């Protein structure tokens, strides 16, 4: 994940944090507005206060449908800057409505009301510092239109008290900014750290998944290895017993492979195994079938839900395909043309109860031994001759 992607995901988390506070904001601003109207009820006409409160509360409550829309939009992440800017616009309007209140109804010439306004400004800014901590930009865009009109009105009504209030608001604003900025940086740093950790976990999981896949594959042929074969065979035995269905195990051994290695070398021996593995893999492709290399020149095939007649026909076709590979093997007396051939042992069963996999493998090994004893380059089914 590049830095741009991490930056985007951090902004997504910031905006999600902002919108998750929508319900709190939707309640707190109307409450603060109602408190202001009650405090100034004796100085301002009630119809004006009520009109302002309705507009103020409408802007605050508008965040709820916007939030719900944000949560429902599947493309919100792709347009996260748009949603961030929308939240900023709502914050500016909300702050400007407070600023309008100070200008229109402030009564800053009366010391008691000047102090009340100051206390309300302090309270609102403190709440905003918490609610908007995830985005310093939103905090600024809300605070400026709230504070600046208040300072202007105090300056337009000069008095020693108002001068002291101006100084107090400036000092408070400086302290608040100095506090909120580090909090925001810590918030962003925590998000960045979380994204880095998530990235490392994702990479680690991918590596572990790859290692798990590799641990089940044969390094030379790319087929399933003995471990994967044992797991799959046990699963198929249980499934066969549960469904009372047919299951076949086929063991395949390359005829006189030691002599092949001695004559042509191990490099050619590896190439021979790879060609045979590819041939078998392309031949057994039905659902549930697995071709595995058990070790050396021995392969196994698990074939579920296929009749014995179909199995024998399929094996005949496989032997024909192997012959068509025309891999020379001058020491293979089982082949009239001195080509690589295979001997095959088959166990075909229908189990009503789970069977011991070791016993089934042993039976297939017995059939394979019979095929070798009968001259190789042939197939034997356990319990009968083919």
C-alpha positions, 0 to 999 in steps of 0.5 A: 500500500503506497503513501497516497492510499494510506493518506486516503484511508486516514481521511476516510477514518477522520470523516467517519469519526466526524459523521459518527458524532452527528447524533451528538452534534444534532442534540447539543447545538439545539440545546445550546441554542435553546439555552442562549434564547432563554438567557436573552429572553428579556433583551430580544423579541421572542419571535426573533429568538424563535426564528433563529433557534428554528434555523439553528436547530434545522442546520444541526438536525440536517446532519442526521440525514446527511450522516445516514446518506453517508453510511448508505453510499457505497461510493463514499470512500471514493468521494471522501473529500466531497463528504469531508467538505460537506461536513466543513460547510455545515460546521461553517454555517453552524458557527456563523449562526452563533456569530450572527446571534452575537451580532444581532442579539449580543447586548454587549453593552450590558456587562452581565450579558457580555459575560454570559456570551463569553461563557457560552463561547468557552463552552461551545469551543470546548465541546467543539474541541472534543467533537471535531478532534479528528479534523483540525480543519473542521474545528477551525472552520467552526470556531472562526465564524463563532469567535470573530464576530464576538470579538468584533462586537466586544471591540465595538462596545469598549469598556474595561470589562469588555477589553478584559473579556477580549483578552480572555477569549484570545488567550482561551483560543490560543490555549485551545488551538495549542491543545487541539492541534496536538490531539489531532496530530495524535489522532492522525498518527494513531490512524496512520499507525493502525493503517501500517499495522493493518497493512503488515497484517494483510501482507503477513496473512497473504504470506502465510496463506501462500506458505500454507498453499505451498506446504500442500504442493509438491515442489517438483511437479506442482501436484498435491503432496502427501500431506494434502493427499492425506487430508483430502482422502480422509475428507472423501472417505467421510463424505463417501460414508455419509452419502453411501457413494462410490470412492476410488483410490488409484496408485500409479508407479513409474515402471523401472524408474531407478533404471531410467535415472541410472541411464538418463540422469536425475535431471531427465528423471525429474523432467519425466516425472513432470511430464507424467504429472502434467499428463495425469493432472490434465486427465483427472479434472472432474470435481473432487478428483485429486492427483498427488505425488506421494514421493519418488515415482509414486502418484495417487489419484482420488476419484469420488462418485464414479463407477468401476467401469468408468474408472477402468476406461479412464485408466486405459485412456491415461495409459494411452496418453502416457504412451503418446508422450513417447518418453524413451526408456530403453531398460523398460521391458514392459514396453514393446517400444521401450517407452516410459510406462506405469503400473496401476493399482486400484481400490474401488469401494462403497462404504456405509461407515468411515474406513481406515485410510491406511487400510485402503492405501494398503489395499491399493498398494497390494493391487499395485504390487500385483500389477508389477508382478504380472509384468508391469504396464498394466492395471490391477483392481484389488480383489479382481484381475483386469 
